[in-house]
Amino acid sequence: MILSDPTSPDFDAFLSLRYLQNGCNGFDGASCGRLALIYFDGAGDVDKDWSAASNFSQRGCAEQDRDGCDVAEAVFADSSSPYFDAEKALRYRSINCGFGRWQSCMHQARILYNLGDYRNAEQLAVHACGSGGEDRKSICDLAGSLKSRRIKIERAEAAQRAQQQAAQQAAQANKRAIVTSFLKSRDYDGAIYAAIYNSRTVDDAEYALTAAINAGAMGSVYIDNLHVLDYWFPSGSLNRAVNTEISRRSRGNDCGIFNCTNMPGASSRRWAAQNGGSRNSYRRSSSSGSSASPSVLSSADARKQVREKYRSAHCTMNNNANRNVC
């Protein structure tokens, strides 16, 4: 590495290339990073070669060499370079920012700001600002402006949420007022219907149902609404009150809100209800006693019958000139 060290009196970039390349091929990150620096700037008898610089810088950065990462960022972030790559530039800036290179953090923060990612841009700007200093004034100013902007946005969003919440509460209060108006007129079924289908909230349904129970007006509630309340209140005193009223109105074969038509035994029960309680006694009729087996025509008899049918048809045709001689 002495031959490739610019501070060494034995520095010789050209002679160092072979040793550095051997080291880089052996996954030595420092060797790859030093090669990237030599080809990025050009040194001694070695010409500038950004193609080689980009290659060795990525290999060095993969081995966590900071020189390699610095060169990779410089190569891919230069918009005037044929090797410009925005995605790679952002990746290597993020790596260098993690290494503590505040300039990389500053550039990345500005990119995120332009992309509209203000929160992450602020965090990076604050990190890059660090303890401040004249050389970091621009990034510290950006951090301060981003913080002020975030505070304004958060206050505006909080005010908007409060406004939306107030509007929702007002709308719900109006729906509760409709339920109350039915209760005041002692229309308990109307109150429960409004709670179920207008308010659409369990709170209003509980409010209307409790009023109906206290008034002893459960008998006025439509049966379908009772079944909805049975579903909304699956347990507790309200469920017991609802099911008591449902049971009071139920018949033995009542299926509630479900269709009984296709349930097992439904057909027999309908037959019994229509025929005075007797079961369906329909059976396929069959003749009693022994029955004679039908006679089987011989082939000669069959031909004779067919011939007679054709003869009869031929002789009875109105337009047959020979019909009188048949």
Salt bridges, closest charged atoms under 4 A:
ASP70 OD1 - ARG101 NE 3.30
GLU73 OE2 - ARG93 NE 3.18
GLU73 OE1 - ARG101 NH1 3.71
GLU122 OE1 - ARG150 NE 2.59
ASP141 OD2 - LYS137 NZ 2.94
GLU154 OE2 - ARG119 NH2 3.38
GLU154 OE2 - ARG150 NH1 3.43
ASP204 OD1 - ARG176 NE 2.48
GLU245 OE2 - ARG248 NH2 2.57
GLU245 OE2 - ARG249 NE 2.77
